[in-house]
């Protein structure tokens, strides 16, 4: 396992040149960075004369399905036999935007069993030792940013056309909340400048991701903020929650709650926010924070999760009420540390 940039360049030149089958995978519940980086790599490889296939563990929000190449994404949850065959027969597995195999959900079994050469490209802290090569930078805004830097290292920036750049910009924009967090490094903006030079329509990209929701989603947001937001002033914390029943009442579809966790951070005096969403077999939790409040530590210590300093996620097998109680009980120690 290595993270050396020169070695990465030599490795890719050698491995890609010899590979007969390349598979690109990402984490369960793919977000904009997962899909954007995967599709960007797919199109870049095609521009290089190399074919690949993308496998995602499960479906993703409709507001990402406009991305070029979306129709070529194979969902493990819907086409298990085909997805398994692609993974098992691959010479190279590109594992994007996750640093431990468990983040791939039910695909983990086949990643671990695969004899393919495994290359991780990721920006999350504490990568696990499960790949042959890891290209990691925790200061990077996103995996999409790392994909562009990887392409530059290979000496192929000319192969980043408007399609590749569109996918990469979407990944960076969505993983930084439109450049509101994880986006303080000058390198991020150098990469963005290069993408803009490819002629992307950044306003259209923004609109497709953030102005592409249903009326019921907007009403759900209003309900959630009005009826379900709790502010714990003592610990500069707020939290939101939604039950399965409430989601059904507002005709919830995957992705409708995207970004809800960010809204309470605009309240004066609130520095830490959690959003709890009830699903059939678990509670999905999102965390956001301001400044140096490390949501990654809280997510890891309490909810088997992780992520970045200001944006993390986790899950709970407890019911919603007990999950929230567990969250609140952890605040005194966490917010006083």
Number of C-alpha atoms within 10 A of each C-alpha: 13 13 14 12 15 10 13 19 17 12 15 16 12 11 15 16 11 11 16 14 18 24 24 24 27 31 25 21 17 20 20 25 27 27 29 30 31 32 28 28 26 24 24 25 17 13 16 12 9 16 16 20 20 25 25 25 25 20 17 19 16 15 18 22 15 12 20 16 16 14 9 12 19 21 17 20 15 12 13 16 10 14 22 18 11 21 26 17 16 23 20 23 28 24 25 26 28 24 26 18 22 14 17 24 16 16 25 17 13 16 22 13 10 18 15 22 16 22 23 26 26 26 25 24 17 12 18 12 12 16 22 13 20 23 22 23 17 15 16 20 27 29 29 35 25 25 22 26 17 20 19 15 16 17 11 15 15 11 17 22 18 16 19 24 29 25 28 31 29 25 26 28 24 21 23 17 14 13 15 11 18 20 20 14 11 9 15 19 15 11 19 18 11 14 22 15 11 16 13 18 13 15 8 12 19 16 12 18 20 15 11 12 15 13 10 15 19 14 11 22 19 13 15 17 17 11 11 15 17 15 17 15 11 11 18 17 22 23 22 24 24 20 15 12 11 15 18 10 11 17 14 17 14 12 16 21 18 14 14 18 24 18 14 25 18 9 12 8 15 19 22 26 26 25 25 24 19 20 15 7 10 15 24 18 23 27 26 25 24 16 10 9 18 22 27 23 17 23 23 16 13 16 20 12 20 25 23 22 22 20 25 23 22 21 21 21 13 13 13 20 10 12 20 21 10 15 16 15 11 14 18 11 9 14 16 7 7
